[in-house]
Amino acid sequence: MSGPLRVAIVGCGWVAGSQIERGFALLRDRFEVAVCCDLDMDRAQDFARRHGVPEATDSTAAILERDDIDVVSICTPPSAHCEMAIAALERGTHVICEKPLTRSLELTDLIIAAEARSDARLMPIFQYRFQHGVQKARHLIASGIAGEAFTSSIETAWRRDSDYYDVAWRGKFETELGGVLLTQAIHIHDLFLWLMGEAAEVKAFKTTRVNPIEVEDCAAACLRMADGSLATLTATLGSVRPMTRLRLCFRNLVIERECFDADAPRPGNEPWTFLARTPELQAEVDRILAEAPSGEVDFAGQFADFAEALESRRHFAVSLDDARRSLELVTALFHSSETGETVPLPIGADHPRYSGWGPRP
Ligand SMILES: NC(=O)c1ccc[n+]([C@@H]2O[C@H](COP(=O)([O-])OP(=O)(O)OC[C@H]3O[C@@H](n4cnc5c(N)ncnc54)[C@H](O)[C@@H]3O)[C@@H](O)[C@H]2O)c1
């Protein structure tokens, strides 16, 4: 490689700071954050000072015209992702894009088409996958030792008080694109789909009960997975004690992870429990776990994969298809909740909610 990839960060808020501190700053041989951009110039300049970024601007258009930028990392509110992602791909600039990718499967497919036409590539962020606990679970399941899957229960019980919605873009369909299903549980649901594969049918309910906002802050769903196993998903932003729990029951073992309080947003981290049906199976499980790959974690893990994949021209560990699958689940959850129907997957262009799960005009 000729030198570190030169990165422009667009949107100088909370996640942009995390991307630097927990990602780019730990990989200085691979990335150099050259410029940061925010509609609010004071925010951009303050961010540049705090994170040692040499240049700040309030013009995304100017960033997209530059030839000395290899990667744009889009850290703006969700409603601004799509247009910028497509513009960067058309310009031949690689893109890292925060979750949720965009507001509909239709726009997701436009982004997929733009990437296919471009020499540049887009990697959606799902950094929760880059933790050793969930990676062990995936390694174990891929080995085949777990046997037939029976049920999975996935709980995202977090807490957001009213001050969380002081930020103007949060809590509104137009800018946040959804609530707990789009903003918080999307990570845990991605881990679940990554471990358990495709969903085949979805029945869901959602409501807003915790805060006086437009978007949902409680949801519950039942799923039939493509392999025939069943799953329940629950998500709320009203849990007095924040908690995330995943429990996956297979014929030969049960896989469990629960984490509380400040650890609630770290479900991928260790420890996970892998309990086998017999001592003999447990010995084999422990042997397979000892061989699980372990690399860099969190944003640094996902960004390292990005750089390595570009260099060796392989696929990213998190692909646009993964982002599409997460938004397909969102589409099904919203459609089922609004119609009372059980929604079969996959969802194609003929689905009434292909152009978006948000409120109809
Ligand atoms: N991966 C994660 O764990 C994680 C965590 C938090 C947020 N996020 C996602 O990151 C994104 C940003 O969230 P946040 O909490 O950092 O928001 P934030 O409000 O802290 O920051 C967003 C910034 O973007 C700026 N901005 C808005 N529109 C812009 C535009 N068109 N061009 C340039 N700048 C613009 C705003 O002025 C603001 O400074 C969202 O999509 C959110 O869902 C991801």
The ligand as a Gaussian input file, in Angstrom:
#p B3LYP/6-31G(d) Opt

LIG

0 1
 N      -22.233000       2.832000      15.275000
 C      -22.717000       3.263000      16.434000
 O      -22.592000       2.614000      17.476000
 C      -23.436000       4.584000      16.489000
 C      -23.612000       5.245000      17.712000
 C      -24.260000       6.500000      17.699000
 C      -24.744000       7.034000      16.516000
 N      -24.585000       6.319000      15.350000
 C      -25.104000       6.855000      14.079000
 O      -24.236000       7.896000      13.666000
 C      -24.966000       8.939000      13.023000
 C      -24.742000      10.255000      13.775000
 O      -25.123000      10.094000      15.116000
 P      -24.481000      11.037000      16.285000
 O      -25.045000      10.510000      17.557000
 O      -23.010000      11.125000      16.112000
 O      -25.185000      12.444000      15.923000
 P      -24.758000      13.894000      16.437000
 O      -26.002000      14.682000      16.494000
 O      -23.911000      13.801000      17.676000
 O      -23.819000      14.441000      15.253000
 C      -24.251000      14.622000      13.942000
 C      -23.491000      15.807000      13.359000
 O      -23.766000      15.867000      11.942000
 C      -23.898000      17.234000      11.585000
 N      -24.650000      17.273000      10.330000
 C      -25.981000      17.123000      10.143000
 N      -26.277000      17.113000       8.824000
 C      -25.111000      17.281000       8.165000
 C      -24.765000      17.372000       6.790000
 N      -25.694000      17.270000       5.820000
 N      -23.455000      17.570000       6.461000
 C      -22.504000      17.678000       7.433000
 N      -22.783000      17.588000       8.757000
 C      -24.067000      17.390000       9.126000
 C      -24.583000      17.888000      12.765000
 O      -24.364000      19.283000      12.785000
 C      -23.900000      17.163000      13.932000
 O      -22.742000      17.855000      14.374000
 C      -26.414000       8.458000      13.011000
 O      -26.677000       7.797000      11.802000
 C      -26.471000       7.488000      14.174000
 O      -27.494000       6.506000      14.032000
 C      -23.929000       5.142000      15.323000

